[in-house]
């Protein structure tokens, strides 16, 4: 299969179609779920799809082991590129367009993250199209932090995907609504997606889509094995 | 005879400036082998005992590994001093090969740095069990707790404290031993008396807490200890045994600490070496049986078995060549006859030596597990010696190909002779250092693993051999390769009186991922007679040594012949070699050749404020930044950068970051040179050739 075809057939197209319009530069999207459901896999899938489209991605994480994140990418690329021609060449090309920046959560302020991202984009001459922020702690964040991030996204012209861990004890309340921990930032976030387990499969729900609140289950799922987005089996 | 269970072969692995040499020196002192402590950069001009080469003394670092024998509490310990700098990786790796255990030294201020990570990776590759020692507790900013956490987070080891400090920085007084639950102080003029006292009251609670952590961690390796601990009846020997089990499987790292410089904490570390690190019989070693198709055989740490030993280090001493060997199996006596499978030659053991820091002791025999030296044996490092009758070779060490080369010119005739002597020596000592004379320019070329690696040898030539040499610009070891299949059909014909030459070969060349070069013979019906098939192979090999793009070797290529013709009189070995060379050149252009260059894995560490500068400097060097990790105000950046762009980087980095950042690099892979640069290289090569032809 050639690359174009692979991109066209990606289940992420179905996710995109469920939105009013695809995410644009300057917009912020959040994938929220309790711990261990599969947010990282989901975000790495989204990043890999962008990389295949020739986009440049910065992956921000808060664990000190960058090799773990790299192996996430390796695994998901292997899965995605199973039917791809000249997969190794594509692989070598896309890893040039990906950089991983990891921070120690305790010591780091949002301003510092933005400073480092700016250094990478400006001094490192890395023209990022998309930024993935895996494991941002929304419980510790302030609206000022999010406002700065939104402003940064607009200035630099990137779209940002966050993952947010929500405490499972709140599960019932946020089930189809904006998770309580994201409520304070609702205005600053353009798209909110939640993941929830139901009868052994992982449902993907669109909670917020810009100014509307669809609160609906999408036709895509998260594969519980690969933690990638898949289209519903008919 | 020596008791194997009382033997230890250990290395001291560390980052430069973590105080490794001082620590080694103190160990020698406490083991009562030397009588005066010299500082590494001593004013008395003596320098530390292990650090005996002049050059090293000047730089304050240790480059060559020397093995030293000491005795501690009835145990015999061979210490192999391993170099810390990454440019000398092969030296480290060669030492690691013969070690059974190691001490990883870390600085209590600097903590886990990029070179500590490299060293840790090497310990992992050779599966060497180790204990950690956090040095320099007397320094400002010392924080052993933080360093212990870094061993967990950055190196991913299950590190656990076996001691805690009494005071830190200029108030550092001693240690609390968490197993014996005693305070240890180091008294006497050089800290030689270890005095046990009660734990200071203010540290009691902390010590209890840390002891519990230690026993919790150790309990995973011993049910006996776990049960005893529940009843509050654990014994010291149970704890030692449990930790030892964890260390041997590399699943637990006991963390010691102290200040070698201030003579504190060295003796308990030596006790730890004996308690936790393996004796030679606890480590599995294998060799290849050359008489049985290189079948792997396990060596037995039994003196009654035939001898197997590895020559891991050569040194030119005053009285001739000294060969350090590690005995893996059997026993060696003075006067024994040994066999060197590589040279297929027997030799006699004249003198058997045990090396102490700077003096040697003649001995009559040595048993498996020990490290000793032989005098005047002709061999190369990495050779195996065995008893006549067996034909074993220790698994060949992983030796990376050199990535950089440099032309060297002696200034006068005397220097030329000395240089030749020095180069002969170095190539025997260090398999990653190579030398050859370029047949076209007639220049002597030296090759190695990095700029610093070659620098050190140039300096050694000057100092040890008094050879005055000048050097050319460093050259990167490029490669060429093909990207698609191409056919050839070439006839070599020559008739200029006398015997003619005739040979025709046909077939194709194609990329071959797995091997550097492969020759496949698919000739049917003898259209090329069998006797000339090797000639074709030879011809292809000769042609591939010099690609036509920029004159570098062609790699990852498969040459297949499937047709040809022959002449009853004019066909010869030479004719078919020439035909193959012609065929190679005919197909090479069509096979879309490209240039490859060595790509280095570069790690830069420094304060976060310079992150932008570092990103910029790597980007300018065609680097791909793979990751950056920020921890408080410190960042570590990993990048892949072409070697050709890294010359002089240390100077650039220093000026960009006010000397606050450092970098290390190692060879990663060969990667394709971008088109614009490939064109420049080709142009330069054409020009060079044109000049030479004039």
Interface residues (C-beta under 8 A of the other chain):
Chain A: X64 X65 X66 X69 X70 X95 X96 X99 X100 X101 X102 X103 X104 X107 X108 X112 X116 X119 X120 X122 X123 X124 X125 X126
Chain B: X153 X154 X156 X608 X611 X612 X613 X615 X616 X618 X619 X624 X625 X626 X627 X628 X629 X630 X631 X632 X633 X635 X638
